Amino acid sequence: MFGQRKTCVQVVKGRTNDATGLSEAADRWHREVAPGARGWLGSTGGVTDDGVYFNLMRFDSPRAAHRNDRRREQGQWWDQVADLFEGEVTVEESTDVETFGQGGSDQAGFVQILRTHVRDREAVRPHVPEEAQRTLTRLRPDMIGGMFCIHPDGTCTGVAYFTSLEAAREGERTEMPPDYKAWRDEQMTHFDQEAVFYDLDEFWLQSP
């Protein structure tokens, strides 16, 4: 599971037509590269049904993340998987990271990524205040928790962990109370993009 320590998150995004190959590559990274990745806290990766790939890698500091980038083992691994992607693969880094609920769990049965852009960061700090978290805990037991990463340009990458896909779909139909809806509506005024959601059809959750 996540810790609540300050982290550096690298968000890797690309497109692939070989989700199985990337899943196998992630297993190989965990076996062969992760043991030497000092400061690595865990990764959440996966591919949507239309081939969008995400991997969120958590480190205990930017220094640890950059040190891993420079490792020979990391470079060799990347050389082996680069051909699995179509077009550009981007890497965005964030040290402005918040967790909500229980954070995350390697036992999650379904993972969803969201992307949006915040116009006023301070107006949405924290992303999920305690009162909203209590409401989610009470009415959305399917949602284990999650994480928000805010990048320097205001782009936000969120990840939510659920007990199962079926439970999440049922939870989406839950009627939320008026005070929660009012908070959510007010919060959305500080964003200048509609959130785009990505359901990870195939995913992997890794930790040291």
Secondary structure, 3 states (H helix, E strand, C coil): CCCCCCCEEEEEEEEECCHHHHHHHHHHHHHHCHHHCCCEEEEEEEECCCCEEEEEEEECCHHHHHHHHCCHHHHHHHHHHHHHECCCCEEEEECEEEEEECCCCCCCCEEEEEEEEECCCHHHCCCCCHHHHHHHHHHCCCEEEEEEEECCCCEEEEEEEECCHHHHHHHCCCCCCHHHHHHHHHHHCCECCCCEEEECCEEEEECC
